[in-house]
Amino acid sequence: MMKVALDLAHLLEHDALNITEEEKKSYMLSETVGEREKLFNAFCSVLAHAGLEMPPLERVLWESFLPKVAKEDFEKSLADKASNEVRAFQTKVLQLLRGKRGQAARASRAILEVLAMFPCWSDVSGLKKDTIEAKLMSLMVDGLGLDPIRPDYSKMSQPRSWDDGPSRTVRFVIFDDRKSDLMKTALALVGIPNVIIEPVQYKIGDAYRKSEGDSGQLELVSAANQILVREPQVIFMDEGLIKIEGFDLVPVLESMVEARGQKIICIPNSGGAAEKLIAACHGWDNFKKGEGRGVLEYIISAIDRMS
């Protein structure tokens, strides 16, 4: 399991898989943090089964879900309005509860305390379980100096440890525009001997529309360079990449690599059917963000034939 642990440590420290402040504001935050938590839990599971010390729990796994602090004037105005409404509601309820005892009264007062911690909650936004748990963790860790609540890693399953890998050291590059899918795919690749896992998130400018014509070709070359600078032997290719398509990028990559007298293997890595991408990748089975792991043994054999 040593290779598994080393791969997981590498991925958790990789810049491409860190959750940025901007991503903490994204509507996809829950999915992204969820995939990072799987990586972290897998690492801790390997350590737990080996009887080794755990790293500190990553704050981002719970801190990201704390209620957001109002920064803009209009946000502060809404927050003040919500706080005033909650205080007025509390006053009315506490007056009615005066002198009341028993379970129902205690539960009512507890709910008022919760409302006071989340004044901006509304029927529109909803109060999520992740937000409540994050607030509890914050009170325990930052307010009381306690250790954060953690799962029992010893009861978690460990990622597969591979006995055989390529006969030489190779680099598997994962190319995707979604960080959650980078992490999901990477987790499925850990533990293979002689394989370096390199996640690469597709970087674009401000425009999110598809590139066409000359600008489209320039974008394809730019994306190809983001990949080839890592000197990969295998590329796990997403299909829809915001401004370009994976099936258009594959032939550009192959042409650029052949001009250098080298070879690569491109593997479809789409969450959908991906017929065009599979065709561009010469019929390789879709890895499906890690769900199609059966193809890995064939990839390893193909790498050795390339040598």
C-alpha positions as CSV (number, residue, x, y, z in Angstrom):
1,M,0.0,0.0,0.0
2,M,3.0,2.3,0.0
3,K,2.5,3.4,-3.6
4,V,-1.2,4.1,-2.8
5,A,-0.2,6.3,0.2
6,L,2.5,8.1,-1.8
7,D,0.1,8.8,-4.7
8,L,-2.6,10.1,-2.4
9,A,-0.2,12.4,-0.5
10,H,1.0,13.7,-3.9
11,L,-2.6,14.4,-5.0
12,L,-3.5,16.2,-1.8
13,E,-0.5,18.5,-2.1
14,H,-1.0,19.1,-5.8
15,D,-1.8,22.7,-6.7
16,A,-4.4,21.7,-9.3
17,L,-6.5,20.0,-6.6
18,N,-6.4,22.7,-4.0
19,I,-9.7,24.5,-3.5
20,T,-9.3,28.2,-4.1
21,E,-11.2,31.1,-2.5
22,E,-13.0,31.7,-5.7
23,E,-14.1,28.1,-5.9
24,K,-15.5,28.4,-2.3
25,K,-18.1,30.8,-3.8
26,S,-19.0,28.4,-6.6
27,Y,-22.4,26.6,-6.9
28,M,-20.3,23.4,-7.4
29,L,-18.5,23.7,-4.0
30,S,-20.3,20.8,-2.4
31,E,-19.3,18.4,-5.2
32,T,-15.7,19.7,-5.3
33,V,-15.3,19.4,-1.5
34,G,-17.0,16.0,-1.5
35,E,-14.4,14.6,-4.0
36,R,-11.5,16.1,-2.1
37,E,-12.9,14.5,1.1
38,K,-12.8,11.1,-0.6
39,L,-9.1,11.6,-1.4
40,F,-8.4,12.7,2.1
41,N,-10.4,9.9,3.7
42,A,-8.7,7.3,1.4
43,F,-5.3,8.6,2.6
44,C,-6.3,8.5,6.2
45,S,-7.7,5.0,5.7
46,V,-4.4,3.7,4.5
47,L,-2.6,5.3,7.5
48,A,-5.1,4.0,9.9
49,H,-4.8,0.4,8.6
50,A,-1.0,0.7,8.9
51,G,-1.3,2.1,12.5
52,L,0.3,5.4,11.5
53,E,-0.5,8.9,12.8
54,M,-3.2,10.9,11.0
55,P,-2.7,14.3,9.5
56,P,-4.8,17.2,10.8
57,L,-8.3,17.3,9.3
58,E,-8.2,19.7,6.4
59,R,-10.3,22.8,7.4
60,V,-11.5,23.3,3.9
61,L,-13.6,20.1,4.3
62,W,-15.9,21.8,6.7
63,E,-14.9,25.5,6.8
64,S,-16.1,26.0,3.2
65,F,-19.7,25.6,4.3
66,L,-19.8,28.2,7.0
67,P,-22.3,31.0,6.5
68,K,-20.8,33.6,4.1
69,V,-19.8,37.0,5.6
70,A,-21.6,39.9,3.8
71,K,-19.1,42.1,2.0
72,E,-21.1,44.2,-0.5
73,D,-23.4,46.9,0.7
74,F,-26.5,45.2,-0.7
75,E,-25.5,42.0,1.0
76,K,-24.9,43.8,4.4
77,S,-28.3,45.4,4.0
78,L,-30.0,42.0,3.4
79,A,-28.1,40.5,6.4
80,D,-29.1,43.4,8.7
81,K,-32.7,43.0,7.6
82,A,-32.7,39.3,8.2
83,S,-31.0,39.7,11.6
84,N,-33.6,42.2,12.7
85,E,-36.4,39.9,11.5
86,V,-34.9,37.0,13.5
87,R,-34.5,39.1,16.6
88,A,-38.1,40.3,16.4
89,F,-39.3,36.7,15.9
90,Q,-37.2,35.5,18.9
91,T,-38.7,38.2,21.2
92,K,-42.2,37.1,20.4
93,V,-41.5,33.4,20.9
94,L,-39.5,33.9,24.1
95,Q,-42.4,35.9,25.5
96,L,-44.8,33.0,24.7
97,L,-42.3,30.5,26.2
98,R,-41.9,32.4,29.5
99,G,-42.4,30.0,32.4
100,K,-42.8,27.0,30.1
101,R,-40.8,23.8,30.8
102,G,-40.5,20.4,29.3
103,Q,-39.1,18.9,26.1
104,A,-41.2,21.0,23.7
105,A,-40.1,24.2,25.4
106,R,-36.4,23.2,25.4
107,A,-36.6,22.2,21.7
108,S,-38.2,25.6,20.9
109,R,-35.5,27.5,22.6
110,A,-32.8,25.4,20.9
111,I,-34.4,26.2,17.5
112,L,-34.3,29.9,18.3
113,E,-30.5,29.6,19.0
114,V,-30.0,28.0,15.6
115,L,-32.0,30.7,13.9
116,A,-29.8,33.3,15.5
117,M,-26.7,31.7,14.1
118,F,-28.1,31.6,10.6
119,P,-30.2,34.8,10.2
120,C,-29.9,34.9,6.4
121,W,-31.6,31.5,6.1
122,S,-34.8,31.6,4.0
123,D,-37.2,29.3,2.2
124,V,-35.5,30.3,-1.0
125,S,-31.8,29.4,-0.1
126,G,-32.6,26.7,2.4
127,L,-30.5,25.8,5.5
128,K,-28.3,22.9,4.5
129,K,-26.9,20.1,6.7
130,D,-23.4,21.0,5.6
131,T,-23.8,24.5,6.9
132,I,-25.1,23.4,10.3
133,E,-22.3,20.9,10.7
134,A,-19.7,23.5,9.6
135,K,-21.0,25.9,12.3
136,L,-20.8,23.2,14.9
137,M,-17.2,22.4,13.9
138,S,-16.3,26.1,14.1
139,L,-17.7,26.4,17.6
140,M,-15.9,23.2,18.7
141,V,-12.5,23.9,17.1
142,D,-12.2,27.7,17.2
143,G,-14.5,28.4,20.1
144,L,-13.7,25.6,22.5
145,G,-10.3,24.4,21.3
146,L,-11.5,20.8,20.7
147,D,-10.5,18.5,18.0
148,P,-12.7,18.3,14.9
149,I,-15.1,15.4,14.5
150,R,-13.6,12.8,12.2
151,P,-14.9,9.5,10.8
152,D,-13.5,6.1,11.8
153,Y,-11.0,5.6,9.0
154,S,-10.1,2.1,10.1
155,K,-13.6,1.0,9.0
156,M,-13.2,2.5,5.5
157,S,-12.1,0.5,2.5
158,Q,-8.7,1.2,1.0
159,P,-8.0,1.9,-2.7
160,R,-6.7,-1.0,-4.7
161,S,-2.9,-1.6,-4.6
162,W,-1.6,-2.8,-8.0
163,D,1.1,-5.5,-8.2
164,D,2.1,-4.7,-11.7
165,G,2.5,-1.5,-13.7
166,P,4.4,-0.3,-16.8
167,S,8.0,-1.5,-17.1
168,R,9.2,2.1,-17.0
169,T,8.1,5.3,-15.3
170,V,5.3,7.0,-17.2
171,R,3.1,10.0,-16.6
172,F,-0.7,9.8,-16.6
173,V,-2.2,13.3,-17.3
174,I,-5.8,13.9,-16.5
175,F,-7.2,16.9,-18.5
176,D,-10.6,18.3,-17.3
177,D,-12.3,21.6,-16.7
178,R,-13.9,20.5,-13.5
179,K,-11.8,20.0,-10.4
180,S,-14.2,17.5,-8.9
181,D,-13.8,15.2,-12.0
182,L,-10.0,15.6,-11.8
183,M,-10.1,14.3,-8.2
184,K,-12.5,11.5,-9.0
185,T,-10.4,10.3,-11.9
186,A,-7.1,10.6,-10.0
187,L,-8.5,8.5,-7.1
188,A,-9.2,5.7,-9.5
189,L,-5.5,5.7,-10.7
190,V,-3.6,5.6,-7.4
191,G,-1.4,2.6,-6.5
192,I,-0.1,1.7,-10.0
193,P,3.7,1.1,-9.9
194,N,5.8,3.4,-12.1
195,V,2.9,5.7,-12.8
196,I,3.0,9.4,-11.9
197,I,-0.5,11.0,-11.8
198,E,-0.7,14.6,-13.1
199,P,-4.0,16.4,-12.9
200,V,-4.3,19.4,-15.2
201,Q,-7.3,21.8,-15.0
202,Y,-8.1,23.4,-18.4
203,K,-7.4,27.1,-18.1
204,I,-9.3,29.6,-20.2
205,G,-9.7,33.4,-20.4
206,D,-12.8,35.3,-19.5
207,A,-15.0,34.2,-22.4
208,Y,-16.9,30.9,-21.8
209,R,-18.4,30.6,-25.3
210,K,-17.1,27.9,-27.7
211,S,-14.1,29.0,-29.8
212,E,-14.5,28.6,-33.6
213,G,-12.4,29.3,-36.7
214,D,-8.9,30.6,-36.2
215,S,-9.6,31.4,-32.5
216,G,-10.8,27.9,-32.0
217,Q,-7.5,26.5,-33.5
218,L,-5.5,28.8,-31.3
219,E,-7.4,27.6,-28.2
220,L,-6.8,23.9,-29.2
221,V,-3.1,24.6,-29.4
222,S,-3.1,26.5,-26.1
223,A,-4.9,23.6,-24.4
224,A,-2.5,21.1,-26.0
225,N,0.5,23.0,-24.7
226,Q,-1.1,22.9,-21.2
227,I,-1.0,19.1,-21.4
228,L,2.3,18.5,-23.3
229,V,4.4,20.6,-21.0
230,R,3.8,17.8,-18.5
231,E,5.4,15.3,-20.9
232,P,2.6,12.7,-20.7
233,Q,2.6,9.2,-22.1
234,V,-1.2,8.7,-21.4
235,I,-3.8,11.4,-21.4
236,F,-7.3,11.0,-19.9
237,M,-9.4,13.4,-22.0
238,D,-12.6,15.0,-21.0
239,E,-15.2,15.6,-23.8
240,G,-16.9,19.0,-23.3
241,L,-14.2,21.5,-22.2
242,I,-16.1,24.8,-22.1
243,K,-14.5,26.4,-25.2
244,I,-13.4,23.3,-27.1
245,E,-14.2,19.7,-27.5
246,G,-12.0,16.8,-26.4
247,F,-12.5,15.0,-29.7
248,D,-11.1,18.1,-31.5
249,L,-8.1,18.3,-29.1
250,V,-7.0,14.7,-29.5
251,P,-5.8,14.9,-33.1
252,V,-4.0,18.2,-32.3
253,L,-2.2,16.6,-29.5
254,E,-1.2,13.6,-31.6
255,S,0.1,15.8,-34.4
256,M,2.2,17.9,-32.0
257,V,3.6,14.8,-30.3
258,E,4.4,13.0,-33.6
259,A,6.3,16.1,-34.8
260,R,8.6,15.5,-31.8
261,G,9.0,11.9,-32.7
262,Q,7.1,10.7,-29.7
263,K,3.9,8.8,-29.0
264,I,0.9,9.2,-26.6
265,I,-2.2,7.2,-25.7
266,C,-5.4,9.3,-25.4
267,I,-8.2,7.7,-23.2
268,P,-11.8,9.0,-23.3
269,N,-12.8,10.2,-19.9
270,S,-16.3,11.5,-20.2
271,G,-19.3,11.2,-18.0
272,G,-21.5,10.7,-21.1
273,A,-21.6,8.3,-24.0
274,A,-18.8,10.2,-25.8
275,E,-19.0,8.4,-29.2
276,K,-17.0,11.1,-31.0
277,L,-14.4,11.2,-28.3
278,I,-14.0,7.4,-28.4
279,A,-13.6,7.5,-32.1
280,A,-10.9,10.2,-31.8
281,C,-9.1,8.1,-29.3
282,H,-9.0,5.1,-31.7
283,G,-11.7,3.1,-30.0
284,W,-10.3,3.0,-26.4
285,D,-13.1,2.4,-23.9
286,N,-14.4,5.3,-21.9
287,F,-12.8,5.6,-18.5
288,K,-15.9,7.4,-17.2
289,K,-14.1,9.5,-14.5
290,G,-12.8,6.4,-12.9
291,E,-15.8,4.1,-13.3
292,G,-14.3,2.3,-16.3
293,R,-11.2,1.0,-14.5
294,G,-11.2,-2.3,-16.4
295,V,-9.3,-0.5,-19.3
296,L,-6.3,0.1,-17.1
297,E,-4.7,-3.3,-17.6
298,Y,-4.9,-2.8,-21.4
299,I,-3.4,0.7,-21.1
300,I,-0.4,-0.7,-19.1
301,S,0.1,-3.4,-21.8
302,A,-0.1,-0.8,-24.6
303,I,2.5,1.4,-22.8
304,D,5.0,-1.4,-22.8
305,R,4.4,-2.0,-26.5
306,M,5.2,1.6,-27.2
307,S,8.7,1.3,-25.6
